[in-house]
């Protein structure tokens, strides 16, 4: 039994065949023509010349009048030499084991002959062959020396064979119907010359054939019906283009009948048991078949075209298992190309166009998706098919007249088509990969896609990490593998026709994946691990693809610029950066909201924890730390680049915390009362009324204090906790910065040291805000203690009335209590700062009492010693026997007080002279006649006129009173 293949249907490129003759009928008719052509006799018969004496395409005409030698039909198979045709077509030669059809053997009849082989190949039975040979002998005997080209063979056979030559009448009638239909096909349906509508012969022949099919015709030699039939047939067969009667009969040389018959004869070149194999006796069989050219109206050009189609058809229809057929067709196509250039025959151009179009259509279906058809094991087939397509396309475009191809001449046929195949197949491969449910839909070692998927499905050895990867990550990796395999397997083949084959392939893959990636990016609303994985995979894929394109284009004219321009960058890193920035903004906004919400509820309780700072500080630092840690856990390649954005956002949050922590606590100026112009006034004085002025000072101080002490969260212990809180965060921030540098270095960031050495972004805003905040809170605490909490013993008690009876001791006792609170509450790193500010506030308050204490106070030079003793007691409290503030710090801060105290020792006359002298220095000679009022600057100094004037104002002696009355119209008495 012949081997079975997945036969592919092909429309015949030779044109539509209208006859009702089946392939079996045509095959038998073709065999009859072959026997007739080989059995012809005459004075100059065609004879077989051994291959050693001629080439396969040569014929020798005998000049002998004697009977012909044994025809080539009977040549023994055992004498077959190596096939020259196979060698010329690039096919392998070797012995082929063959069965002579259905187990039939020629061994019991002697040596097998070429004729016997052809009979078997054409599936003709021995009985039919014997009957045909008898008929041919009868024809030869009746028409001695007449060539077969001068006969209408079906007509002769109808006359020579009788019903007695057949096993039964039914077979005889079928045989007659076949020959009549063959005459109809050759003379009426597909004639060599177009029929003349004015000629009655065609209509007459149709009537005869129709009648003979209804009622069997008498085929006797002398019967009237046969005489009529012969007359009509010969009149049609012997027509010529110029109207004369031709000696040659044209009954089987019309298109496409002749090509269909010849195709069936050429089928004999293929093993009847395996139609993908060309027989070893190819030369001998072709030698016989060529004898039919005269009858069929063919020549070498037509033979090349028909044989090309037959070779191609058998390759395609038998499952593409025998590459020899493809190689042979490819080589024969080169001969066809030469024929096409030389031919001027319109019929040939038409059939050539149809044949090549059929071949091109089949081949392009494979090349438009060559990843499904080819792999590393059949690249030779692919190369042959590509070559076949390119040559075919070139012939169709360049060598066939326009009316037969219907398209304009292309610029570069090979380049354009290969470009199309690459893009199409890569699109198809990508579509399969992106739509596949399997993890590995793309080739990685030359195995085609379907085989690969089956292989993976069978193995089921996929890592758990692989299973958890997003689809686009898997796709990116597979597309990268596809690109590298394309470069290794297919591009070297296609580069012969397209210099940038690999570049076009990766451009296509880049575009396909880019479309998927853009859809994915458009759906991302926030940063997720999957999003980062996909974008990083896309970035790696793009780098791989670009590298392939660059390497492929290194020798091109433009260095690959045109290819690179076709690949707009994915900008995956920019997308990642934008997502990370969005993530940073979300985290920072969340932290900022938390700061606002929690600081509104913070009570700044000293007993909240043993460190005596606010619990919210721990939480805000924890949030900052967690945010930084989460940032470094992001699988991104640009930590160092985006860290400044995150730090800046966190820095603003901490700055906001600081601002809210010190908000409402006041400042130094909040607690210091406004200094009056002078403190010795009467009701009618132009310098205002002292009592009213003092009342206003007291009222202003109380209102100012009320704004900062409306609740217990602004008490001295709470202010200390705020100081501790800022100090704690400031300290921990340094630790956080060091940890950030370590994390940055662990992330392999190239510029990690920029953050460490200060050239990168640190917590700059909050760092300066901490310094300012702590300073403000320390001053606010100090001046609140002195000017608010101790105002009753300082402002309202110290030196009121007699100096000796209202000294500083009560103030010191209560101040000591506050210093104990501060010392036990404030962190040691800020304690000195707070106590120093308390000392400064105490000194400012002491001076305020001496220089702006109001009419309840008056000082004599003798009081200066008591005042100095009190001030020393004040400084000793801060020195605390060496356990307090450093002596040099106390001395530095007490310089102004001591300078002012030096004025208290002076008598009033000396004070007046000093004051006048200072006015002259500052105002010139104009001060001699009129004493200008010196402005109150608050910068107390023994050389500052306003300070000296204020000391005079607190003298209750006659000298001071007269001067003040005369100079400024101030009252004589306090």
Phi, psi and omega in degrees: 000137177296151177293147179256143180228160174288084187296134177258132180285136176230134169286137181296129179283355185273003179108165183284127181261115189275343186290156177275005179293131178278169176301324179295317178297315182293323179297318179293321177295320178297322179294320178299317178298319180297315180296319180297319181293326182276339184264000184300148181226168179156190183286338180228069184285152172283131181233160180279131175248126182307149184297334180292343183254355182202167173272169187293337183263003181266148175232147178237132180261125181283144179260001182280144175270354182288164176304148184290150175291176179305125184295163181295341177303332184259012182295140182287142179290336185292344183266007183293128177266178177301136186289121176286327179296314178300316181297319181292333179266002177077024181263155178286149174244145180177164182289142179238122178282128189227142169256139181275069171061108174062033178080000181290135183237145177267003185295327183278001179242014182100199182292140175287142182247169176298319178300320179296319179298314180297319178302313180295318182298327180267008175060040177261132181286161179296322180297316179295319179299317180297320180294319180295320182294320178299316180299319180294323177296320179295318179297316181296322181292323182281336183229062184302127177082000181270127182288155183292335178294342181264008180242158167257097193304316179300325179294318179294319181295324179299326182277332187271336183255135181246173180298334180291344179277356184243155181297327181207167183294326182297318180292324179296315180296320178298321180295318180295317179300321180297315182292324176295319178293328177293320175297319178299316181294318186279333185252335184247312185279318182225064184287157177296319176245146177301144181286146177269120183298335180279347182278131181275345185300316181301316180294322179296318181295321178299319180295318181296313182295319180297318179293320180294329178287330178278320181227120185308134180277146176281114185264015178299151187299323185256011182288148182294320181299320179290325179296318178296315180300314180299318182299313181293316182297315183292326179294326179279325184284334186261018178286153178227166183296328183269003177092351179280167179274125182268142174291326180281135180269129180252093180233345181228012184251019174270147179275139003260013182303315183296320180291324179294317178296319182290324177299319179294324176295318180293336175300338179293346179282355182248141184303127182296336180269343178208097189288002175269355185248129175277134184293156180290333182273032185302317184298315182293319181293317178297327178298319178291314184299324181298337180294344181275355184303320182297320180287318185273356177070035183249170176213188183299322180298313178293322177301314180302317181293315180295316182293325175301313180296317182296315178300312180296315182300315180294326177294314184286318186284343180257025173085011177057038183268340184246099183294339178304322181295321179293316179299317180296316179298320180297317180290321179293330179299330177296322176293319179298322178300318177297316179300318183297322179292327185270335188283143173242006184283117181296325179295320179295317180299322180294310180293321178300314180299316180296317181295311182294327178295321178295315178298315182297318180299315180295313184294322182293329177300325179282322183282332177291345173218056188291345177290337176276340187255336188230157177206190187294341183270349181228037179294333178296321177297317180298316181299319180293319180293319178298316178299317179301315182294315183297314180295316179301313181297320179297317179298315181298324184275320192258331191247354180250134179306151187303326185294344180257352180240338171066025178213156180280161181291129181274162183288308181218096187300308185299310183300312184294319181290317179298321177301317179295317181297317181298310183296318181295312183293321178292325174299314181296316179298319179295319180298318177298319182293315185288333182264351183287143176275349179278158182279339184231074184274357186250150177300144171230351179218027178094357179277134184294165190304312183297317178298321181296316181295320178296321180297315181292321179299323180288321185285317180053039180247069181249132183293156179296326177298318180298319182295330184272354180290144174298155184302318182290336174292313178298317181298319180298317180294319181290324178293324177298316177297319178299319180296315180293323178291323176301314181297322185279325190258307190265322184301320178301329178286311186285340182296338178300328182250341181224109186296340180245042184300311181295322179297316178297321180298312184287330175299318179297313179296321179299317180293316181298311181292325179300322178298315178297317184295319180297320177297320179295315182297321180295339181267355182277125177250342180208165182283125176227159177303321179297318180298317180293318179302315181295314183293323177291321177296320178296320180296318179294317178302315182298319179297318178299314184295315180297321179298317178298315181297319180294315180296323181290330186259011187299329182260005182283166184298320183260010178069017178091008182299320182296323179291314181297324179295338178280358182241079175300131189298147176294330185054043181299321181295322178294321178295316178300315181300317179295320178295319179294319178297321176296318177299316179299314181300318180299313181296316182293317178299320179297317180292321179297319177297321179297316179301312181300316184290316186281327180289339174291336182258353183291134181255355177054049183280124179296338182266011181295327177201165185291335177282349176059046168231167188290138176301331180297334178295319178297318183292318182291324177292321178297319179296318178298315181295316180296322179295316178296317180296317178297324179298315182285345175276347178295129181281067182240156182267002188233046179302314184297326182288321186265348180302317178304324178297316180294313182299320179299317179295314178295324179299319178295323178297315179293323177298320178296321177300314182297315181300320181284330179293328181261355182295133177082359182273352181079186179213184181305311183291340180297325187261339179282123179291155178294135184279127179291160180300310174212167183243018180230087187226159173243173184298327183265004185289145177287351179264021177082173184261130186297314184298316177297320181295316180296321178297320179294321178298313181297315181296318180297319181296317180294320180293322178294319179294323181298329182289337183252356183230038181286340177217171186288349181289352180245019174288171182300315178300321181291323176296323177297320178295320177299318177298314179301320182297312180295322178295321180295314180297319179300317179294315182291333179296325176296318177297319181296321179296318179296318179294324178296319178298317179297314179298323180293319178293323178293338178275007178062031178288136184293327184247039179297325182293339178299323179289323183287320185271005174093352180280343176266182182284127169242193179277069188289316182296311182290330180298311179290327179293326176297314180300311181294319182295314179296318178299313181297315182293323178296315179294318180298318179297313183296311184286336173292318179299310187285312189265348179245297185291330182250017181296331182291331179261338180267297186286320185266351185236320187294121174063023174281128185078229178285134181295320184293334182261359181224057186277189193276352188304314179301320178297319182294322181296314181287326176298321179298322178300315179292324178295326177294319177299314181296314182297325181276346185253313186286139178300146187300335181283346178242352186298312181301321180297317181293313182296322177299318179292327175296318178299313180298319179296321179296318178295318178297319178296320179299313178296323180298321178296317183288326189250343181215035186275355176093176187291349179284353184241139175210140186232141175250164177302333180288332179290343185299327180292317178298316181297319179296321177297317179298318181295323177296321176299321179296314180293324179296327179299318181284335176284321174052051177054035177091352179268353182261226183283155179296148182299318182295327177291318179297315180299318181297317183285336183268004183301314183295317180299313180297324178296317179291321180299332178297333178287330181294335179287336185284148174282171187294324180299315180296323180294319180296316180297318179297318181298313180300317180300317180294325178293318178300321180295322185269333186241355179081199186291342180297341182282350181287320183270331184215129184267110177291151179281119179289138180290154177272110181263337184081356177265084187293138182193143181295344178256011182255121189306317182298324179296314180295319179298319180294322176298319177298321181299333182264010173267130180260017180272171186294319184299313181294321183294315181297316181297315182294325179292315183289317186282320188227008179059037176274152181298151181285333181247149176282000000 
